[in-house]
Amino acid sequence: MTPGSDLEEPWYSALIDAGFVDTRTGKPSQRQLAESIGVHPSTVSRAIRGSNAGSAAVDLVYALAGALHKTPTVVASWVGRSWSEGVAAYEPPAGTEVLSHHQREALNTVVRAMIAEAGDRRTRRALGSRAVVEIADKTGLSRGEVADILEAAEAPDV
């Protein structure tokens, strides 16, 4: 444990390095980390303390990794999860056979944009307006609607 904290390494340093610090105490803030990824503080606490050992949700690992500027492989090892368990290949939901060619292409464009974003580990801002504009043009949605859809799709399911 780090002196003056009940938080062990590597979490202590990772939270400090990523800026999740309680301004009153100067100590790492699990609450700030939880708020930044949209989960309850107890979810983060359980992952950090190993209460979820081996069963932390894949999306939680991705969210923690992004917030802490680490790779999912590193964070997965911290929570006791083997990263070979990662995410299975995407399968479209049942019923997509009723979609038109244009609708399918629009969905493919959204999926490709998400793949590029995830692969480059870029933030929503870094996704760039070009991609949002392209998706908006192909789907007929507004740029704001596209950005909202992408943000919702990136949010962890925890």
C-alpha positions in Angstrom: 0.0 0.0 0.0 1.0 3.5 -0.6 1.7 5.5 2.6 -1.4 7.5 3.7 -3.7 5.6 1.4 -5.6 2.4 1.4 -5.2 2.1 -2.4 -2.5 -0.2 -3.6 -0.2 0.1 -6.6 -0.5 0.2 -9.6 -3.9 1.8 -9.0 -2.6 4.6 -6.8 -0.2 5.9 -9.4 -2.5 5.3 -12.3 -5.3 7.4 -10.7 -2.8 10.2 -9.9 -1.2 10.1 -13.3 -4.6 10.3 -15.0 -5.7 13.3 -12.9 -8.3 11.5 -10.7 -7.2 13.3 -7.5 -9.4 14.6 -4.6 -8.6 18.3 -4.5 -9.1 18.4 -0.7 -6.8 15.6 0.2 -4.5 15.2 -2.8 -5.2 11.5 -2.8 -6.4 9.4 -5.7 -10.2 9.6 -6.2 -12.0 6.4 -7.2 -15.2 8.4 -7.2 -13.9 10.8 -9.9 -12.8 7.8 -11.9 -16.2 6.2 -11.6 -18.0 9.4 -12.6 -15.8 9.8 -15.6 -16.8 6.4 -17.0 -20.4 6.5 -15.9 -20.5 3.7 -13.3 -21.2 3.6 -9.6 -18.2 4.1 -7.3 -18.7 0.7 -5.8 -18.2 -0.9 -9.2 -14.8 0.8 -9.5 -14.0 -0.1 -5.9 -14.8 -3.8 -6.4 -12.6 -3.9 -9.5 -9.7 -2.2 -7.8 -10.0 -4.3 -4.6 -10.3 -7.6 -6.6 -13.8 -8.4 -5.5 -14.6 -9.0 -9.2 -11.4 -10.9 -9.7 -11.6 -12.6 -13.1 -15.2 -11.4 -13.7 -14.9 -7.7 -14.3 -17.0 -6.9 -17.4 -15.1 -6.5 -20.6 -16.7 -3.1 -21.1 -15.6 -2.0 -17.6 -12.0 -3.0 -18.4 -12.2 -1.0 -21.6 -13.7 2.0 -19.8 -11.1 1.9 -17.0 -8.3 1.5 -19.5 -9.4 4.5 -21.5 -9.9 6.7 -18.5 -6.5 5.7 -17.1 -4.7 6.0 -20.4 -3.6 2.3 -20.2 -4.1 -0.6 -22.5 -7.0 -3.0 -21.8 -4.5 -5.8 -21.4 -2.7 -3.9 -18.6 -6.0 -3.1 -16.7 -7.3 -6.6 -17.3 -4.2 -8.0 -15.5 -4.8 -5.5 -12.6 -8.4 -6.9 -12.1 -7.3 -10.5 -12.5 -8.8 -11.1 -15.9 -7.1 -12.8 -18.7 -7.4 -10.6 -21.8 -7.7 -13.6 -24.1 -11.3 -13.6 -22.8 -11.8 -10.3 -24.7 -14.8 -9.4 -26.9 -16.3 -11.9 -29.3 -16.8 -11.0 -33.0 -19.8 -8.7 -33.6 -22.9 -10.3 -34.8 -25.8 -8.1 -36.0 -29.1 -8.6 -34.2 -31.8 -10.8 -35.6 -34.1 -9.1 -38.1 -31.5 -7.2 -40.1 -32.6 -9.1 -43.2 -35.5 -6.7 -43.5 -33.2 -3.7 -43.9 -32.7 -2.1 -47.3 -29.3 -2.0 -49.0 -29.0 1.7 -48.1 -29.8 1.0 -44.4 -27.2 -1.8 -44.2 -24.5 0.5 -45.8 -25.4 3.2 -43.2 -25.0 0.7 -40.4 -21.7 -0.6 -41.8 -20.4 3.0 -42.0 -21.3 3.5 -38.3 -19.6 0.2 -37.3 -16.5 1.0 -39.4 -16.2 4.4 -37.6 -16.5 2.7 -34.3 -13.8 0.2 -35.2 -11.5 3.0 -36.3 -12.1 4.9 -33.2 -11.5 1.9 -30.9 -8.4 0.9 -32.8 -6.9 4.3 -32.6 -7.9 4.8 -29.0 -9.1 8.2 -29.8 -11.5 10.2 -27.7 -14.9 11.3 -29.0 -13.5 14.7 -29.8 -10.6 13.1 -31.7 -13.0 11.0 -33.7 -13.2 14.1 -35.8 -16.0 15.9 -37.5 -15.2 14.3 -40.8 -16.3 10.9 -39.6 -19.4 12.3 -38.0 -20.3 14.3 -41.1 -19.8 11.2 -43.3 -22.1 9.1 -41.1 -24.6 11.9 -40.9 -24.7 12.3 -44.7 -25.1 8.5 -45.3 -27.8 8.0 -42.6 -29.7 11.3 -42.9 -29.2 11.9 -39.2 -27.9 15.2 -37.7 -24.3 15.4 -36.6 -25.6 15.8 -33.0 -27.7 12.6 -33.3 -24.7 10.7 -34.8 -22.4 12.0 -32.0 -25.0 10.9 -29.4 -25.3 7.5 -30.9 -21.6 7.0 -31.0 -21.3 8.2 -27.4 -24.0 5.8 -26.2 -22.5 2.9 -28.1 -19.1 3.6 -26.4 -20.5 3.8 -22.9 -19.7 0.8 -20.8 -22.5 -1.7 -20.1 -21.9 -2.3 -16.5 
